[in-house]
């Protein structure tokens, strides 16, 4: 197993640790969850960069990397609903987009096509991760301004998420038009 795939697996293994940290109520648990989330987010940037730079792209990585990203962000957002840090309707939009694009990719794969990540999809992921980090840090220090900034950023991330989902559907509408 190559290094990018190990980084992807590390990100997946960090998810339950992040969830447990979020759910337990102890001093600085939001800060520790934030640090775990940051480490997991860094592995996302590193695994893809290393894989492309060193020609280590694998089928495992093509499948597991985006899945790990989705699991990380969705897990964080669901935990943050419970902590009253994000609105449930935003998380519903984000999860719906992720499911839609994943199903679209599966349909394309059945036809032997690969749907690459778009620029909008990458901006969506970065904006979601940044908003989560700011919200967690703001919650840890109980800073209303940071929480408000994080709330605005998660709203913007939700708009990017919606836009990128529409973009994927529009660019790949032939998958639906040609279905039997």
C-alpha positions, 0 to 999 in steps of 0.5 A: 500500500502506497503512502497516499493510500495510507494517508487516506486510511489515516483520515478514515481512522481519525473520523471515529476519534473525532466523533468520540472527542466531539461527543464527550464533554471535557475541557477543550474537547472542541479544540482537540476535535478541531486539531483532529479535524485539521490533521485529517484535512491535511491528509486530504491535501497531502494524499492527492498531491503525493499521488499525482506528483509521484504517479501513485494514483490507484483505483483504491485512492480514486474511490476511497479518497473522496469517500473519506472526505465525505465521511469526514465532513458529514461526520463533523457536520452531524456532530455539530448539529448536536452541539448547536453549531450548524443548522440541520437544513444546511447539513441536509443540503450538503449530504443530499449533494454528496449522495447525488454526486456519488450516485452520478459517479456510480452511474458514470462508472457503470458506463465506463466513464470517470467524473473528475472532481471539478473546481467547484467541488474542490472549492466546496470541500475547502470552504466546508473544512474551513468553516468547520475549523473556525466553528470548532475553534470559536466554540472552544474559546466561546467566542461569539464573533468567531462562531458568527463568522463560522456560521456565515462561512458554513452558509457560503459553503452550503451555497458552494455545495449546492452550486457544485452539485448543480454543476455536476448534474448539468455537465453530466446530464447526458447520463440521464438523457441516455438512460433506458 
